[in-house]
Every structure is written in structure tokens, then in C-alpha cells.
């Protein structure tokens, strides 16, 4: 696939859904305000917060004309999975006809360095086939930094950046759990690359899923896998692996329950039959340790240096796990010298090689 006519991305916008993040939202606000290359517009949707989140957002919006805050009425409860995407969609509608090259979906409990978005723009400029990208997320635990588990071609939902052409082809995001898997699989199926940037670290100040009870979070994840078209065999292996994780059996049982409930209730999927076939084919390739859209798991040994959220590095030293030997290395371009940071050694892994369908959008 050749996209030589893609324009160099220079204008980006951010949408942030937020609810009851009084303890963390100001760290995110400070991180974005301090960027060396600020966004053209930042739409923050307060999804009915009952704490001091709204007041903090309004204070920053008065100081910076490019920050716009939308306050939604409090529905009285947190909507598991779909609430955040409904808030995101309202923020997207608020953009209207505003021009943009890159769209970032950014959570309100993150911290990152001052050049984060400048470096991200550089990576999109270097690879015109890159459709979805974003940094690698870590959490501070006992004075050390610990990466959130992921694989090289997956970008965590907390910090996704979309190229405009890719966004238009995948038809935006679905409003249910699994949106952050469905979007990448659709992009891969259409021939776009998706990858994390291992030299750009982002601190996640709240544990992933920390706003939900462990059982509720596991059920939500199982529902997400159903929506994403997971193959039953792939799902069973995933649950077996998670059965030994703490809390023992609870996560696996909840995950399987959420997945099966999707079938029993005949809940909608995240794509059409062609999408489901593609998703399952990629999962079976992963089970067989063959190259595919999923890439390789990220394994990292982070130093025990400072966990101050004001810096992005140093980058972790990545190591290939024992189950990854079958995946070939793929060379990746590096940023220019004035933007280069860290000593990451993991290449993004093989990308999807399916043929792109020019101009063809996917059914939601």
C-alpha cells in the first residue's frame, strides 16, 4: 500500500471524556498546557462529575482559549463501558467542521512530558501508513515503573491518536466496550498500521479499571471481547491464562461470563461478518505463533528511577518473550536527532498485510 500523497500532519485536536477525576485531572491539564506543540483545540467533556472536577476544568478553560469544556448532566451512576464513549462522541460533535490532521482521545488521569505530542506528530509524519499510534503507558508501583500489559501493535485506549484518513475509513468509534480493539482491527483490515511508541512513556495515575469493582471490570472486558468478534477458542485460552491472576479465578470467570452473555443476549458486534472473519483469523494466527495484526507482546524491564510524571523517559529496554521467537523483526524509522529520546530496542513487529480497499468504509 502506498500513501505518498498523505499530507504531513501539523494540526491535532484532543477529546477527553472525564467523570469524577478531581484527584488526577489537573496533572493531565498541566501536561497538555506545557506541550511544546499545543493542540489546535481541546474539547473536554465532563460526564456529570459530582466532585470538584468541573470547577478545575473551568478554571483552565478561562486561562486558555483553545480549551473548551462541555458539562453533561449527572445521570446518577457511572455507565460501565459505554458512558465514556457517549461523552467522547459529544466532544467529537462539538468539533464540528474544525480542521484537523490528527485526533487524540486522551484520558484525564495521565501525565506525560512536554514534547509528547510533538514527538507523536513526528512519527506520523515519518510513516504515511501509520493510522493509529500512541505512547506506552506505565504505572508507578513501590517506587518503580511498571508497564501496563500490551502488544506492540496495540495502542492503549487512554492515549489513542488517529490519522484523519484512517479515522474516516474506519467510520469513527463504536459506543461500547471493545471500541479500542475494534478500531485497530478495522484499521489493520484496511491496510493501516497501528503501533505503540516504545520511546514515549505516559504515566497512568489510576490503575486501569480502577474505577470499577474487579468482577464488574472483568465482565466488561468479556463483553468487549464479544463485541470485538473474539474466536471462542482464543477466548477460552485467554480465560485459562487469566484464571491464575489475582484475584484467582474471579477475573477469568467474570471475563467468560461477560463473553457468553453477549451471545445469550444477542448483543450487537463491533463490525460486519467480514470484520468478524478477519478478527478471528488474526487471533488464530496468534495462537499458532504466526505473524499477524496482533504483533508481539511488550516485555520490559524498567529502571527504578524517579517516577515523577513530568518526564517521558528514560525509555524501557524491551525483551522478546519466549513465545515470540516466531515473529520476525521489522525495521522502524527513528525520530530525527533533535526529537530522539531513550534507548528502546523493540521494533513494532509485523503489521497487517491485508490489501486495502480504497475509499471503502466499514459498517459499524
C-alpha positions in Angstrom: 0.0 0.0 0.0 1.4 3.4 -1.0 0.2 6.6 0.6 2.7 9.0 -0.8 0.0 11.7 -1.2 -0.7 11.8 2.5 -0.1 15.3 3.9 2.3 15.9 6.8 0.2 16.1 10.0 0.6 19.6 11.6 -2.7 20.2 13.3 -4.1 18.0 16.0 -7.1 18.1 18.4 -7.8 16.3 21.6 -11.0 15.0 23.1 -11.1 14.0 26.8 -14.1 12.4 28.4 -13.9 12.7 32.2 -16.0 11.9 35.3 -15.0 12.3 38.9 -11.3 12.7 38.3 -10.7 15.5 40.8 -7.6 13.8 42.2 -5.9 13.3 38.8 -7.3 15.7 36.2 -5.0 18.6 37.0 -1.9 16.5 36.2 -3.3 15.9 32.7 -4.3 19.6 32.3 -0.8 20.7 33.3 0.8 18.1 30.9 -1.2 19.3 27.9 -0.8 23.0 28.7 3.0 22.6 28.9 3.3 21.0 25.5 6.0 22.4 23.2 3.5 21.9 20.3 0.0 22.6 21.8 -3.3 21.3 20.2 -5.4 23.5 18.0 -8.3 22.6 20.2 -9.0 20.5 23.3 -12.6 19.5 24.0 -13.1 18.2 27.5 -16.5 16.6 28.2 -17.4 16.5 31.9 -19.7 13.5 32.1 -21.7 14.6 35.1 -18.9 14.7 37.7 -20.1 15.1 41.3 -16.7 16.1 42.8 -14.6 19.2 42.0 -13.6 18.1 38.5 -15.9 20.6 36.7 -14.5 23.6 38.7 -10.9 22.6 37.9 -11.7 22.3 34.2 -13.5 25.6 34.1 -10.5 27.3 35.7 -8.2 26.1 33.0 -10.6 26.9 30.2 -10.7 30.5 31.4 -6.9 30.7 31.0 -6.6 29.0 27.6 -8.8 29.9 24.7 -8.2 26.5 23.0 -9.7 24.5 25.9 -13.4 24.0 25.7 -15.4 22.3 28.5 -18.8 20.7 28.0 -20.7 19.8 31.1 -23.2 16.9 30.9 -25.9 16.3 33.5 -25.2 13.8 36.2 -27.1 10.5 35.3 -26.5 9.3 38.9 -24.2 6.5 38.1 -21.1 5.5 36.1 -22.1 3.8 32.8 -19.7 0.8 32.5 -18.0 0.9 29.1 -20.4 2.9 27.0 -20.6 6.1 29.1 -17.1 7.2 28.2 -17.7 6.7 24.5 -21.0 8.7 24.6 -19.1 11.5 26.2 -16.4 11.2 23.6 -18.9 11.3 20.8 -20.4 14.5 22.2 -16.9 16.0 22.2 -16.4 14.9 18.6 -19.7 16.5 17.6 -18.6 19.7 19.3 -15.5 19.9 17.0 -17.9 20.5 14.1 -16.1 21.4 10.9 -12.9 22.3 12.7 -10.0 21.1 10.5 -7.5 18.6 11.9 -4.9 16.1 10.8 -4.7 14.0 13.9 -7.3 13.3 16.6 -6.3 12.2 20.1 -8.5 10.5 22.6 -6.9 11.3 25.9 -8.0 10.1 29.4 -8.0 12.6 32.3 -5.7 10.6 34.6 -2.5 10.7 32.7 0.8 12.6 32.9 3.5 12.9 30.3 6.5 15.0 29.1 6.4 18.4 27.4 7.4 17.1 24.0 5.0 14.1 23.9 2.7 15.3 21.2 5.5 16.9 19.2 7.2 13.5 19.0 4.0 11.8 18.1 3.4 14.1 15.2 7.0 13.4 14.1 6.2 9.6 14.0 3.1 10.1 12.0 5.0 12.4 9.6 7.7 9.7 9.1 5.2 6.9 8.2 2.3 7.8 6.0 0.8 4.3 6.5 0.5 4.8 10.3 -3.2 5.1 11.1 -3.3 4.8 14.9 -0.5 5.4 17.4 0.3 6.5 20.9 2.7 6.2 23.8 3.4 3.3 26.1 1.6 3.5 29.5 3.2 2.7 32.8 2.2 2.9 36.5 4.3 3.8 39.5 4.4 0.9 42.0 6.5 0.9 45.1 8.8 3.5 43.7 9.4 1.7 40.4 7.7 2.0 37.0 5.7 -0.9 35.6 4.3 -1.1 32.1 0.7 -1.9 31.6 0.5 -5.2 29.6 0.0 -4.8 25.8 1.4 -5.8 22.5 3.4 -3.7 20.0 0.6 -3.1 17.5 -2.0 -2.2 20.2 -2.4 1.4 21.5 -4.0 1.7 24.9 -7.4 3.3 24.8 -6.2 6.0 27.3 -4.0 7.7 24.7 -5.0 6.9 21.1 -4.1 9.2 18.2 -5.8 8.7 14.8 -4.8 10.0 11.4 -7.7 11.7 9.7 -7.8 9.5 6.6 -7.7 6.3 8.8 -10.4 7.7 11.1 -12.7 8.4 8.1 -12.2 4.9 6.7 -12.9 3.0 9.9 -16.0 5.2 10.4 -15.1 6.5 13.8 -15.6 4.6 17.1 -18.4 2.4 18.4 -20.1 3.2 21.6 -19.5 0.1 23.7 -16.7 -1.8 25.4 -14.2 -3.2 22.9 -14.1 0.1 20.9 -10.3 0.2 21.4 -9.8 -3.2 19.8 -12.4 -2.9 17.1 -10.9 0.4 15.8 -7.4 -1.2 15.4 -8.7 -4.4 13.7 -10.7 -2.3 11.3 -7.7 -0.2 10.5 -5.5 -3.2 10.1 -8.0 -4.9 7.8 -8.0 -1.8 5.6 -4.2 -1.9 5.5 -3.3 0.8 8.1 -0.5 0.3 10.6 -1.2 0.6 14.3 1.5 0.7 16.9 2.7 1.9 20.3 5.7 4.2 20.5 8.1 2.5 23.0 10.2 5.5 23.5 7.3 7.7 24.7 6.2 6.8 28.2 2.9 8.1 29.8 2.2 7.7 33.5 -1.2 6.3 34.3 -2.1 7.8 37.7 -5.0 5.4 38.3 -4.9 1.7 37.8 -6.6 0.5 34.6 -10.2 -0.5 35.5 -9.6 1.1 39.0 -12.9 2.9 38.8 -14.9 -0.4 38.7 -15.1 -3.4 41.0 -12.9 -6.3 39.8 -15.8 -8.5 38.9 -17.6 -5.7 37.1 -14.5 -4.8 35.2 -13.9 -8.5 34.2 -17.5 -8.8 32.9 -17.0 -5.6 31.0 -13.8 -7.0 29.4 -15.6 -10.2 28.4 -18.3 -8.1 26.8 -15.7 -6.1 25.0 -14.1 -9.3 23.6 -17.6 -10.5 22.4 -18.1 -7.1 20.7 -14.6 -7.4 19.1 -15.5 -10.7 17.5 -13.2 -13.0 19.5 -12.9 -16.6 18.4 -14.3 -18.9 21.2 -11.1 -20.9 21.2 -9.0 -17.7 21.6 -11.3 -16.6 24.4 -11.1 -19.9 26.2 -7.3 -19.8 26.1 -7.3 -16.2 27.3 -9.6 -17.1 30.3 -7.4 -20.1 31.2 -4.4 -17.8 31.3 -6.2 -15.2 33.5 -7.5 -17.8 35.9 -4.2 -17.7 37.8 -4.1 -13.9 38.0 -5.2 -12.2 41.2 -7.9 -12.3 42.4 -7.6 -16.0 41.4 -10.5 -17.3 39.2 -12.6 -14.2 39.7 -11.2 -12.3 36.6 -11.4 -15.4 34.4 -14.9 -16.2 35.5 -16.2 -12.7 35.0 -14.5 -12.4 31.7 -16.1 -15.7 30.4 -19.5 -14.6 31.8 -19.4 -11.3 30.0 -18.4 -13.0 26.8 -21.1 -15.7 26.9 -23.8 -13.2 28.0 -23.2 -11.4 24.7 -24.3 -14.5 22.8 -27.2 -15.1 25.1 -28.5 -11.6 24.8 -27.6 -11.4 21.1 -25.8 -8.1 21.6 -24.5 -6.2 18.6 -21.0 -6.7 17.4 -18.4 -4.1 16.5 -18.4 -4.9 12.8 -19.9 -6.9 10.0 -19.2 -10.5 9.1 -16.2 -9.6 7.1 -14.7 -7.9 10.1 -15.5 -10.9 12.4 -13.8 -13.3 10.0 -10.8 -11.1 9.8 -10.6 -10.7 13.6 -10.8 -14.4 14.2 -8.3 -15.2 11.5 -5.8 -12.9 13.2 -6.5 -14.5 16.6 -5.9 -18.0 15.3 -2.6 -16.8 13.7 -1.6 -15.6 17.2 -2.4 -18.9 18.7 -0.3 -20.6 16.1 2.6 -18.1 16.8 2.3 -16.8 13.2 2.8 -13.1 12.2 -0.4 -11.1 12.2 -2.1 -7.9 13.2 -1.5 -8.5 16.9 2.3 -8.2 16.7 4.4 -9.2 19.7 3.8 -8.8 23.4 5.6 -6.0 25.1 8.0 -7.2 27.8 10.0 -4.5 29.6 12.4 -4.1 32.4 12.0 -0.5 33.6 14.6 1.1 35.8 13.7 2.1 39.3 14.5 5.7 38.7 12.2 8.6 39.6 8.5 8.1 38.9 7.9 11.9 38.5 5.2 12.2 35.9 6.8 15.2 34.4 9.1 13.2 32.2 8.6 10.6 29.4 11.9 8.7 29.8 14.2 7.1 30.1 12.6 4.6 27.8 12.5 0.9 28.8 14.7 -1.8 27.5 12.4 -4.3 25.8 13.0 -8.0 25.7 11.4 -10.6 23.4 9.5 -13.2 25.4 9.9 -17.0 24.8 6.6 -17.2 22.9 7.7 -14.5 20.4 10.6 -16.1 18.5 8.4 -16.9 15.5 7.7 -13.2 14.9 10.3 -11.6 12.6 11.7 -8.1 13.3 10.6 -5.3 11.2 12.8 -2.2 11.0 11.3 1.1 12.1 12.3 4.6 11.3 13.7 6.6 14.2 12.8 10.2 15.0 15.2 13.0 14.0 18.1 13.7 16.3 16.5 16.7 18.0 13.5 14.7 19.0 15.1 11.3 19.8 14.9 10.1 23.3 15.5 6.9 25.2 17.1 3.6 24.2 14.1 1.4 23.2 15.1 -1.7 21.3 11.8 -3.3 20.4 10.6 -2.9 16.9 6.9 -2.6 16.4 6.5 -6.2 15.0 4.8 -7.3 11.8 2.0 -5.3 10.5 -1.2 -6.5 8.8 -0.5 -7.3 5.1 -4.2 -7.4 4.0 -5.0 -5.4 0.9 -6.5 -2.0 1.5 -9.9 -1.3 -0.1 -9.6 2.3 -1.4 -12.5 4.5 -0.3 -14.4 1.7 1.3 -15.7 2.3 4.8 -16.6 -0.4 7.2 -20.0 -1.0 8.7 -20.2 -0.1 12.4 
